[in-house]
Amino acid sequence: QVQLVESGGGLVQAGGSLRLSCAASGRTFSTYAMGWFRQAPGKEREFVATIRWSGDVTGYADSVKGRFTISRDNAKNTVALQMNSLKPEDTAVYYCAARRNPYGSYTPNEYAYWGQGTQVTVSS
């Protein structure tokens, strides 16, 4: 089993920055690809970013490319999402997820473990 706990969410003004963190527990964390997803009220869960087990390959949704950066620190069992130039459209609950595979994916149902989510609200 892998347990994931997100933190760092909150209220921020448009144009501001926020850094989310995901703390993971589990013996095989370093071999799992990780991802960030988000879900706004009335919307489907949306892919945000993914990172390979080694951290050398990343992928981003077009809507966040150039503004968000995903990173991981396997020694600390953490995954981060740095969010810059935030927009009101970024408002959502953000979820950290782990895939039982070293390689990343854009598909939510390929991730076996999920955190509880952290709320990000961007005001105009």
C-alpha positions in Angstrom: 0.0 0.0 0.0 1.0 3.6 -0.7 -0.4 6.5 1.3 -0.3 10.0 -0.1 -1.0 13.2 1.7 -1.2 16.6 -0.1 -0.5 19.9 1.5 0.2 23.5 0.5 -3.2 24.4 -0.9 -4.9 27.7 -0.1 -6.2 31.0 -1.4 -4.0 33.1 -3.7 -4.6 36.1 -6.0 -4.4 35.7 -9.8 -0.8 36.0 -10.9 0.5 34.6 -7.7 2.3 31.4 -7.0 1.7 28.3 -4.8 3.6 25.2 -4.2 1.9 21.9 -3.5 3.6 19.0 -1.8 2.7 15.3 -1.7 4.2 13.1 1.0 4.3 9.4 0.2 4.9 6.3 2.3 5.7 2.9 0.9 8.7 0.8 0.2 8.4 1.1 -3.6 7.7 4.8 -3.9 10.9 5.4 -5.9 9.8 3.0 -8.6 6.3 4.5 -9.1 5.5 7.2 -11.6 3.6 10.1 -10.0 0.9 12.5 -11.2 -1.1 15.5 -10.3 -4.7 15.9 -11.2 -7.4 18.4 -10.4 -11.1 18.6 -10.2 -13.3 21.7 -10.2 -16.9 21.7 -9.1 -19.1 20.2 -11.8 -16.1 19.2 -13.9 -14.4 16.0 -14.7 -11.1 15.1 -13.1 -8.3 16.7 -15.2 -4.8 15.7 -15.8 -2.2 18.3 -14.7 1.3 16.8 -14.7 3.2 13.5 -14.4 6.7 12.5 -13.7 8.7 9.3 -14.3 10.2 7.4 -11.4 13.6 8.7 -12.2 12.4 12.3 -12.5 14.0 12.8 -15.9 10.8 12.7 -18.0 7.8 14.9 -17.3 4.5 15.7 -19.0 2.0 18.5 -18.6 -1.5 19.4 -19.7 -1.5 22.2 -22.3 -3.4 24.4 -19.9 -0.6 24.5 -17.4 2.5 24.1 -19.6 5.0 26.8 -19.0 3.4 27.8 -15.7 3.5 24.6 -13.6 6.5 22.4 -12.7 6.4 18.9 -11.3 9.3 17.5 -9.4 10.1 14.7 -7.1 12.6 13.9 -4.4 12.8 10.1 -3.9 15.1 10.4 -0.9 12.4 12.4 0.9 9.5 10.5 -0.6 7.9 13.7 -1.8 6.4 15.1 -5.0 5.9 18.8 -5.6 3.9 20.9 -8.0 5.1 24.5 -8.3 2.3 26.7 -9.7 3.2 30.1 -11.1 1.1 32.7 -12.8 -2.0 31.3 -11.4 -5.4 32.0 -13.0 -8.9 31.8 -11.6 -9.4 28.8 -13.9 -6.9 26.9 -11.9 -9.2 26.8 -8.9 -9.9 23.2 -8.1 -9.1 20.4 -5.6 -5.7 19.1 -6.5 -4.9 15.4 -6.1 -1.6 13.6 -5.9 -1.6 10.1 -7.4 0.8 7.1 -7.7 1.0 4.6 -10.6 2.2 1.0 -10.2 4.6 1.5 -13.0 7.9 3.4 -13.5 6.5 5.4 -16.4 4.1 8.2 -16.2 0.6 8.4 -17.6 -2.0 11.0 -18.5 -4.9 8.7 -17.6 -6.4 8.8 -14.1 -7.6 5.2 -14.1 -4.0 4.0 -14.5 -3.1 5.4 -11.0 -3.8 3.1 -8.1 -3.3 5.4 -5.2 -4.7 8.8 -4.5 -4.3 11.4 -1.8 -7.3 13.2 -0.1 -6.8 16.4 -2.2 -6.0 19.9 -1.3 -8.1 23.0 -2.2 -6.5 25.7 -4.4 -8.5 28.8 -4.9 -7.4 31.6 -7.2 -9.2 34.9 -6.8 -9.5 37.5 -9.6 
